[in-house]
Amino acid sequence: MSPIARSMVQFTQRIRNQDVRDKTLKLIEQATQSPELAHFTKAILKPHATVRFATDAQNAAGKAQTAHLYYDDNWNHASHTLYPEREEKKDDDHNATVYIAGRSEPKAQKAILNIKKLYPRSAGHLEFIDLDLADLSSIKPAIEAFTTKQQRLDVLVNNAGVMFPPEGSTSAQGHELQVATNCLGPYLLYQLLLPILTTTAASSPTGSVRVAWAGSIAVHVASPGPHGIQLDSSGCPSDKGVMPNYGQTKVANAIMAREFAKTTPQTGIVHAAFNPGNLRSELQRHWQGLGRSFTVSGYIDVKVNFLCYPPINGAYTELWSALAPELTPDKSGAYVFPWGRFGSLPAGVEESLRGKAEGGSGIAETFLAWCRQQTEAFF
């Protein structure tokens, strides 16, 4: 931890309000991890020539992750430095096939072209899939286009999301935009890809088929109490305003990872939710005021860059969730902290994951039933 971060901890410990104090300490803990951990994570993760499907892989962190899977010419050097007893691998171990799903083909094609220029020796494959998570009707055609070309899928990374859009923003089906993009879209996407994921798992090394769900520091610091998510009578997350709504959707992603992990013994698919880390990225494009100054632009950004890191660090968190051998089937449903380590969820969120018969709130079951109801017309 940096001297500035230590000073922040000392100052925070003086805050009298326990809830504010605890959330601030959790923010500092997750936001100020040493960048060396990210470099170590990169060095120990070995990409394989497998098929991967990633939403919003053309954003900064997603593009970095895709490039690493497509071809990483630093892998051999970094791995050999840390583990000299390991034999260096040939280039074809890095040649993953990555499908980049998103709304903007020009943006995706630009990212694909840039990656190919960076790694001309790769024999991997990059391809765009037209998909808008905020429009449920676009998802099934995207999956049909994918499955006509591929008979396997090793990793699904639900990386796409929207944060703090203008008040009142809604999806094509009329849902609050963050709930639609961050929850309903990924839920439907997973359900439609479940058959091919399960088939792939049946013929793959144990624990190698993964689904990664994007969480956030907001799970700990910006979700409404006491359970991190509040539902209305229908099971829909209640509209609490754009910032708490975002926190709720990230708790919902952790819920989906944990709930779907209950099927790991039957499907062979390992699930994890991850906080990618505090990154300087396009996700903050809707931010205003002081928050924007801290993360996007301005003088303050230079002074407090210990709170936000380059997008490549977030890619390492996502890669750890997708590749780390430590994430075994018995740990399916884990929550991953930056830049690749097992983390924990707030006690209230854990309670929401337990059914009423288990002494919990039953929120997870109610929420997933609502997701199913809202998406079943698009299966």
C-alpha positions as CSV (number, residue, x, y, z in Angstrom):
1,M,0.0,0.0,0.0
2,S,1.3,3.4,-1.0
3,P,2.1,6.1,1.7
4,I,-0.9,8.1,0.3
5,A,-3.2,5.1,0.7
6,R,-1.9,4.5,4.3
7,S,-2.6,8.2,5.1
8,M,-6.2,7.7,3.7
9,V,-6.7,4.7,5.9
10,Q,-5.5,6.6,9.0
11,F,-7.9,9.5,8.2
12,T,-10.8,7.2,7.4
13,Q,-10.5,5.4,10.8
14,R,-11.4,8.6,12.4
15,I,-14.8,8.7,10.7
16,R,-17.5,8.2,13.4
17,N,-20.2,6.8,11.1
18,Q,-19.4,3.1,11.0
19,D,-21.1,2.3,7.7
20,V,-19.3,5.2,6.0
21,R,-16.0,4.2,7.6
22,D,-16.3,0.5,6.6
23,K,-17.3,1.3,3.0
24,T,-14.4,3.8,2.6
25,L,-11.9,1.3,4.0
26,K,-13.2,-1.4,1.6
27,L,-12.8,1.1,-1.3
28,I,-9.2,1.8,-0.3
29,E,-8.5,-1.9,0.1
30,Q,-9.7,-2.9,-3.3
31,A,-8.7,0.3,-5.1
32,T,-5.0,0.5,-4.0
33,Q,-3.7,-2.9,-4.7
34,S,-0.1,-2.9,-5.9
35,P,0.3,-2.9,-9.7
36,E,2.9,-5.6,-9.2
37,L,0.1,-8.0,-8.5
38,A,-1.3,-7.3,-11.9
39,H,2.0,-8.1,-13.6
40,F,2.3,-11.3,-11.5
41,T,-1.2,-12.3,-12.6
42,K,-0.3,-11.8,-16.2
43,A,2.9,-13.9,-15.8
44,I,1.2,-16.9,-14.3
45,L,-1.9,-17.1,-16.6
46,K,-1.4,-19.1,-19.8
47,P,-4.0,-18.5,-22.6
48,H,-4.9,-21.5,-24.7
49,A,-6.1,-21.9,-28.2
50,T,-9.8,-22.0,-27.3
51,V,-13.0,-20.2,-28.2
52,R,-14.1,-17.2,-26.2
53,F,-17.1,-15.0,-26.3
54,A,-16.8,-11.6,-24.7
55,T,-19.3,-8.7,-24.6
56,D,-17.8,-5.2,-25.0
57,A,-14.4,-6.6,-25.7
58,Q,-13.6,-3.5,-27.8
59,N,-13.5,-1.2,-24.7
60,A,-10.1,-0.6,-23.1
61,A,-9.9,-3.4,-20.6
62,G,-11.8,-5.8,-22.9
63,K,-9.4,-5.0,-25.8
64,A,-6.4,-5.7,-23.6
65,Q,-7.8,-9.0,-22.5
66,T,-8.6,-9.9,-26.1
67,A,-5.1,-9.1,-27.2
68,H,-3.6,-11.3,-24.5
69,L,-5.8,-14.2,-25.6
70,Y,-5.2,-13.6,-29.3
71,Y,-1.4,-13.5,-28.9
72,D,0.9,-12.4,-26.1
73,D,4.5,-12.2,-27.0
74,N,5.4,-11.2,-23.5
75,W,4.0,-14.4,-22.0
76,N,7.1,-16.6,-22.5
77,H,9.5,-14.0,-21.1
78,A,7.4,-13.2,-18.1
79,S,6.6,-16.8,-17.3
80,H,10.2,-17.9,-17.8
81,T,11.4,-15.2,-15.5
82,L,9.2,-16.3,-12.6
83,Y,9.3,-20.0,-13.4
84,P,12.6,-20.8,-15.1
85,E,11.9,-24.5,-14.8
86,R,9.0,-24.2,-17.2
87,E,9.7,-24.8,-20.9
88,E,8.9,-21.8,-23.1
89,K,5.8,-22.4,-25.3
90,K,5.5,-22.1,-29.0
91,D,3.3,-19.3,-30.4
92,D,0.3,-21.5,-31.2
93,D,-0.5,-21.8,-27.5
94,H,-1.7,-18.2,-27.6
95,N,-4.0,-18.4,-30.6
96,A,-7.4,-18.1,-29.1
97,T,-10.5,-17.5,-31.2
98,V,-12.3,-14.5,-29.6
99,Y,-15.8,-13.3,-30.6
100,I,-16.3,-9.7,-29.8
101,A,-19.9,-8.9,-29.2
102,G,-21.2,-5.4,-29.1
103,R,-23.4,-2.7,-30.6
104,S,-20.8,-0.9,-32.7
105,E,-19.2,-2.8,-35.6
106,P,-17.0,0.1,-36.7
107,K,-15.6,0.4,-33.1
108,A,-15.1,-3.4,-32.9
109,Q,-13.4,-3.6,-36.3
110,K,-11.1,-0.8,-35.3
111,A,-10.1,-2.7,-32.2
112,I,-9.7,-6.0,-34.2
113,L,-7.5,-4.2,-36.7
114,N,-5.3,-2.7,-34.0
115,I,-4.8,-6.0,-32.3
116,K,-3.9,-7.8,-35.5
117,K,-1.4,-5.1,-36.3
118,L,0.2,-5.5,-32.9
119,Y,0.4,-9.3,-33.2
120,P,0.9,-10.2,-36.8
121,R,2.4,-13.6,-35.9
122,S,-0.8,-14.9,-34.2
123,A,-2.8,-17.6,-35.8
124,G,-5.7,-16.8,-33.7
125,H,-9.1,-15.5,-34.9
126,L,-11.0,-12.3,-34.0
127,E,-14.6,-11.8,-35.1
128,F,-17.3,-9.3,-34.4
129,I,-20.9,-10.4,-33.4
130,D,-23.6,-7.8,-33.5
131,L,-25.4,-7.8,-30.2
132,D,-27.0,-5.1,-28.0
133,L,-27.6,-6.2,-24.4
134,A,-30.0,-3.3,-24.0
135,D,-32.2,-4.9,-26.7
136,L,-33.2,-8.4,-25.8
137,S,-34.5,-9.1,-29.3
138,S,-30.9,-8.8,-30.7
139,I,-29.4,-11.5,-28.5
140,K,-30.9,-14.7,-30.0
141,P,-29.9,-13.8,-33.6
142,A,-26.4,-13.1,-32.3
143,I,-26.2,-16.5,-30.7
144,E,-27.6,-18.2,-33.8
145,A,-24.9,-16.5,-35.9
146,F,-22.2,-17.7,-33.4
147,T,-23.4,-21.3,-33.3
148,T,-23.5,-21.6,-37.0
149,K,-19.7,-21.0,-37.0
150,Q,-18.7,-22.7,-33.8
151,Q,-19.4,-26.0,-32.1
152,R,-17.6,-25.1,-28.8
153,L,-17.3,-22.3,-26.3
154,D,-14.7,-22.4,-23.6
155,V,-15.2,-19.0,-21.9
156,L,-18.0,-16.4,-21.8
157,V,-17.0,-13.1,-20.3
158,N,-19.9,-10.8,-19.5
159,N,-17.8,-7.7,-19.5
160,A,-20.2,-5.1,-21.0
161,G,-22.1,-2.7,-18.9
162,V,-23.3,0.8,-18.5
163,M,-22.8,3.1,-15.5
164,F,-24.6,6.2,-14.4
165,P,-26.5,7.0,-17.7
166,P,-28.7,10.1,-17.8
167,E,-31.7,9.9,-15.5
168,G,-34.6,8.2,-17.1
169,S,-32.6,6.2,-19.6
170,T,-34.4,3.0,-20.7
171,S,-33.8,-0.1,-22.8
172,A,-35.6,-1.1,-26.0
173,Q,-38.0,-3.1,-23.8
174,G,-38.6,-0.2,-21.4
175,H,-36.4,-1.4,-18.5
176,E,-34.1,0.9,-16.6
177,L,-31.0,1.0,-18.8
178,Q,-28.5,-0.3,-16.2
179,V,-30.8,-3.2,-15.2
180,A,-31.3,-4.1,-18.8
181,T,-27.7,-3.9,-20.0
182,N,-26.0,-5.2,-16.8
183,C,-28.5,-7.9,-15.8
184,L,-31.3,-8.9,-18.2
185,G,-29.1,-9.0,-21.3
186,P,-26.3,-11.1,-19.7
187,Y,-28.9,-13.4,-18.1
188,L,-30.5,-14.1,-21.5
189,L,-27.1,-14.4,-23.2
190,Y,-25.9,-17.0,-20.7
191,Q,-29.2,-19.0,-21.0
192,L,-28.9,-19.1,-24.8
193,L,-25.2,-20.1,-24.7
194,L,-25.7,-22.7,-21.9
195,P,-26.2,-25.7,-24.3
196,I,-22.9,-25.1,-26.1
197,L,-21.0,-24.3,-22.9
198,T,-22.3,-27.5,-21.3
199,T,-21.4,-29.6,-24.4
200,T,-17.9,-28.0,-24.4
201,A,-17.4,-28.7,-20.7
202,A,-18.2,-32.4,-21.2
203,S,-15.2,-32.8,-23.5
204,S,-12.8,-30.4,-21.8
205,P,-10.4,-30.4,-18.8
206,T,-12.3,-30.1,-15.5
207,G,-13.0,-26.5,-14.5
208,S,-11.7,-25.0,-17.8
209,V,-15.1,-23.9,-19.1
210,R,-15.9,-20.6,-17.4
211,V,-18.5,-17.9,-17.2
212,A,-17.3,-14.6,-15.8
213,W,-19.7,-11.9,-14.6
214,A,-18.6,-8.3,-14.2
215,G,-19.0,-7.0,-10.6
216,S,-17.6,-3.7,-9.3
217,I,-16.4,-1.9,-6.2
218,A,-19.9,-0.6,-6.2
219,V,-21.0,-4.0,-4.7
220,H,-19.3,-2.8,-1.4
221,V,-19.7,0.9,-1.5
222,A,-22.6,2.0,-3.7
223,S,-25.4,-0.6,-3.3
224,P,-28.4,0.0,-1.1
225,G,-28.7,-1.7,2.3
226,P,-29.3,-3.9,3.9
227,H,-28.9,-6.6,1.2
228,G,-27.2,-4.7,-1.6
229,I,-30.3,-4.9,-3.8
230,Q,-34.0,-3.9,-3.1
231,L,-36.8,-5.5,-5.2
232,D,-40.3,-4.3,-5.8
233,S,-43.3,-6.6,-5.5
234,S,-42.6,-8.1,-9.0
235,G,-39.0,-8.9,-8.3
236,C,-37.5,-6.1,-10.3
237,P,-34.8,-4.0,-8.7
238,S,-36.4,-0.9,-7.3
239,D,-35.4,2.4,-8.9
240,K,-33.2,4.1,-6.3
241,G,-31.5,6.6,-8.7
242,V,-28.7,6.1,-11.2
243,M,-25.9,5.5,-8.7
244,P,-27.6,3.0,-6.4
245,N,-29.2,1.4,-9.4
246,Y,-25.7,0.7,-10.8
247,G,-24.6,-0.8,-7.4
248,Q,-27.7,-3.0,-7.5
249,T,-26.9,-4.4,-10.9
250,K,-23.4,-5.3,-9.9
251,V,-24.8,-7.1,-6.8
252,A,-27.1,-8.9,-9.2
253,N,-24.1,-10.0,-11.3
254,A,-22.6,-11.5,-8.2
255,I,-26.0,-13.2,-7.5
256,M,-26.1,-14.7,-10.9
257,A,-22.5,-16.1,-10.6
258,R,-23.4,-17.7,-7.2
259,E,-26.8,-19.0,-8.2
260,F,-25.7,-20.5,-11.5
261,A,-22.7,-22.0,-9.7
262,K,-25.2,-24.4,-8.0
263,T,-25.4,-26.2,-11.3
264,T,-21.7,-26.6,-11.8
265,P,-21.8,-30.3,-10.7
266,Q,-24.3,-30.9,-13.5
267,T,-23.0,-28.6,-16.3
268,G,-19.3,-28.6,-15.5
269,I,-19.3,-24.8,-16.0
270,V,-17.4,-22.8,-13.4
271,H,-18.7,-19.3,-12.6
272,A,-17.1,-16.3,-11.0
273,A,-18.0,-12.6,-10.6
274,F,-15.1,-10.1,-10.5
275,N,-14.4,-6.6,-9.5
276,P,-12.1,-5.6,-12.4
277,G,-10.6,-2.8,-10.3
278,N,-10.9,1.0,-10.4
279,L,-9.9,1.8,-14.0
280,R,-9.7,4.8,-16.2
281,S,-12.1,3.8,-19.0
282,E,-15.0,4.8,-21.1
283,L,-17.4,3.3,-18.5
284,Q,-17.1,6.7,-16.8
285,R,-18.2,8.7,-19.8
286,H,-21.5,9.7,-18.1
287,W,-19.8,10.9,-14.9
288,Q,-20.2,14.5,-13.8
289,G,-18.7,16.7,-11.1
290,L,-16.1,15.6,-8.7
291,G,-16.3,11.9,-9.6
292,R,-15.3,12.8,-13.2
293,S,-12.4,14.9,-12.0
294,F,-11.1,11.9,-10.0
295,T,-11.2,9.4,-12.8
296,V,-11.5,11.0,-16.3
297,S,-9.9,14.3,-16.7
298,G,-8.5,17.4,-14.9
299,Y,-5.8,18.3,-12.4
300,I,-7.2,16.1,-9.7
301,D,-6.7,13.0,-11.9
302,V,-2.9,13.5,-11.9
303,K,-2.8,13.8,-8.1
304,V,-5.0,10.8,-7.2
305,N,-4.1,8.3,-9.9
306,F,-3.5,5.8,-7.1
307,L,-7.3,5.4,-7.1
308,C,-7.7,4.5,-10.8
309,Y,-5.4,2.3,-12.8
310,P,-4.7,1.6,-16.5
311,P,-7.3,-0.6,-18.2
312,I,-4.7,-3.4,-18.7
313,N,-4.9,-4.1,-15.0
314,G,-8.6,-4.8,-15.3
315,A,-7.9,-7.2,-18.1
316,Y,-5.6,-9.2,-15.7
317,T,-8.5,-9.5,-13.3
318,E,-10.8,-10.7,-16.0
319,L,-8.1,-13.1,-17.3
320,W,-7.6,-14.5,-13.8
321,S,-11.4,-15.2,-13.6
322,A,-11.2,-17.0,-17.0
323,L,-8.0,-18.9,-16.7
324,A,-6.7,-19.2,-13.1
325,P,-6.2,-22.9,-12.1
326,E,-7.0,-21.9,-8.5
327,L,-10.7,-21.4,-9.5
328,T,-11.7,-25.0,-9.3
329,P,-15.2,-26.3,-9.5
330,D,-15.6,-26.4,-5.7
331,K,-15.0,-22.6,-5.8
332,S,-17.5,-21.9,-8.5
333,G,-19.4,-18.8,-7.7
334,A,-16.4,-17.0,-6.2
335,Y,-16.0,-13.3,-6.1
336,V,-12.7,-12.1,-7.4
337,F,-10.8,-9.0,-6.3
338,P,-8.3,-7.0,-8.3
339,W,-6.0,-8.0,-9.9
340,G,-6.7,-11.7,-9.5
341,R,-7.4,-13.1,-6.0
342,F,-10.3,-14.5,-4.1
343,G,-12.4,-11.8,-2.4
344,S,-15.5,-11.7,-0.3
345,L,-19.0,-10.2,-0.5
346,P,-20.7,-7.9,2.1
347,A,-22.6,-9.8,4.8
348,G,-25.9,-8.3,3.6
349,V,-25.3,-9.6,0.0
350,E,-24.4,-13.0,1.4
351,E,-27.8,-13.0,3.2
352,S,-29.6,-12.1,-0.1
353,L,-28.0,-15.2,-1.6
354,R,-29.5,-17.5,0.9
355,G,-33.1,-18.7,0.7
356,K,-35.6,-18.0,3.4
357,A,-35.4,-21.7,4.5
358,E,-31.7,-21.1,5.0
359,G,-32.2,-18.1,7.1
360,G,-31.6,-15.6,4.3
361,S,-33.8,-13.0,2.5
362,G,-34.6,-15.1,-0.6
363,I,-33.8,-12.1,-2.8
364,A,-31.6,-14.1,-5.2
365,E,-34.3,-16.6,-6.0
366,T,-36.9,-13.8,-6.4
367,F,-34.7,-11.8,-8.7
368,L,-33.7,-14.7,-10.9
369,A,-37.4,-15.6,-11.3
370,W,-38.1,-12.1,-12.4
371,C,-35.2,-12.3,-14.9
372,R,-36.6,-15.5,-16.4
373,Q,-40.1,-13.9,-16.7
374,Q,-38.8,-10.8,-18.4
375,T,-36.6,-12.7,-20.9
376,E,-38.7,-15.9,-21.7
377,A,-40.3,-14.3,-24.7
378,F,-36.8,-13.9,-26.3
379,F,-35.6,-17.5,-25.8
